Amino acid sequence: MRPYIPKATFAFCHSLLSSRFRPSAASPAAPLLPVQAILTTAGLSPRHPELSLVALNSLLRVLARGASSQAHPLLALRLLLLMLSPASPLPGPDHLSFPFALSAAAAAHVAPPPGPQLHALLVKNALFPSDHYVTTALLQLHAARPDDARRVFDELPRREAIHYDLVIGAYARAGMAAEGLALFRAMFADGVAPDAVVLTTAVAACAQSGALECGEWVHRYVESNAPGLLADAFVGSALVSMYAKCGCLQKAVKVFEGMPERNEYVWGTMVGAFAVHGMAREAVACLERMAGEDGVRPDGVAVLGALSACAHAGKVEDGLRLLKEMRRRYGVTPGHEHYSCTVDMLCRVGRLEDAVGLIGTMPMTPLASVWGSLLAGCRMYGNVELAEVAAKELEKLGVGADEGVYVQLSNIYLDANRKDDARRVRKLIGSRGLKKVPAYSAVEVDGELSSFVADDQAHPRRFEIWDVLGLLADQMGLKSDEEEEETTFLLRPCITRKTNLETM
């Protein structure tokens, strides 16, 4: 049965979250005033008999996880404080209260973050690591910090599939696929059978890192131990994507064609697989096949995949026609992502003026991806004037806070032999203390996965690697500048992990 909470409370929550209430920071009790206002205005005093723990947990859930018009994580945390206060007549929180509070902590972007305090409170009240719901919510809280998630995971006396999935996913999102796959292997040593969710996450990590052998092993495991999961939309789509990204398009097509039922998500993945390989005709053909074979209408993601395929294949006219006709043919209104992809397509073939013209016709304000595509095209074709326009627009959007924009602009100036302008931009980077998020890549050779991070200097064989990459740079004709040693094009390996799963 759904937990009871008075309708008046829900109604007032909704109005409060979209209205004017602003507590006064002058009062030490200010953080609690919004919650007290919720209760009072709803006609519920803190001693109201209907304010049971079940009702308060329902209110916590709405504030922490409700729809966007209802969710207010800070109010959820303030309600928890009110429930914890010794002077409060409200019931104290139980093991069901804290998962909602942890969800609120994950969504509340405040400093200092409330997560560590909640973690300590859970330990103090013996809810961690013993309670399943609390443990799962705590791992979700640390999803953006894989090292913290792993520390929580390592403390668990009993680990379930969902716990492995959360940590493997945290590693994958942080670009640490090798660590995620190592944990996936550890599942089997711990005697935990992976479910569809874990398998999907593991295959996605293989795709991200290019670990084909690992992905093939997972595929064989599913075929031998859980063949029914090959019909699962998420597992099947993950395998299609993994094979395509690892260069095995034929295997991706085989998995796709072998699925008994294919929804729009599966079809969109197959369109994206063709896009990765620049097969525009096949990608567009998928859009036409969807309705005829499975009664599925293409969505915006599938159309975007076909546009991307046209961009990679250089089929500009086909891509422009698709953008123009997508609403009529598929009922999909072009969104920002479709325009961004088309701008990128035009820039790839040097039609920079046409790209600018398309930007001018966009029915929405161009975002960073559009101007970033134009800037990259200007670098490729040496158009300084349009590069300056794109850089200014990116700065207006706040993307200028990233070093990458200025590095590209500086390189464009260098290519045009405008060294004074390049030097000026470099000084701007230093004076503003700008930093670029390091890029990374990975490669699997003979079951061994090596990850690479830009500008890393920790690898024991870094000098050999730099020599080889320097030779490659010379052969490719890459330019170097004496003043730019810190921005060399070289990628330096930082981690090596074994991913061979045959020994399990």
Secondary structure, DSSP 8 states (H G I E B T S, - for coil): ------HHHHHHHHHHHTS-----TTSTTGGGHHHHHHHHHTT--TT-TT--HHHHHHHHHHHHHS-TTT--HHHHHHHHHHHH-TT--S----TTHHHHHHHHHHH---SS-SHHHHHHHHHHTT-TTT-HHHHHHHHHHTTT-HHHHHHHHHT-SS--HHHHHHHHHHHHHTT-HHHHHHHHHHHHHTT----HHHHHHHHHHHHHHT-HHHHHHHHHHHHHH-GGGGGSHHHHHHHHHHHHHTT-HHHHHHHHHT-S---HHHHHHHHHHHHHTT-HHHHHHHHHHHHHHH-----HHHHHHHHHHHHHHT-HHHHHHHHHHHHHHH-----HHHHHHHHHHHHHTT-HHHHHHHHHH-SS---HHHHHHHHHHHHHHT-HHHHHHHHHHHHHTTGGGBHHHHHHHHHHHHHTT-HHHHHHHHHHHHHHT-B----EEEEEETTEEEEEEET----TTHHHHHHHHHHHHHHHT----GGGGGG-S-EEEEEEEE---TT-
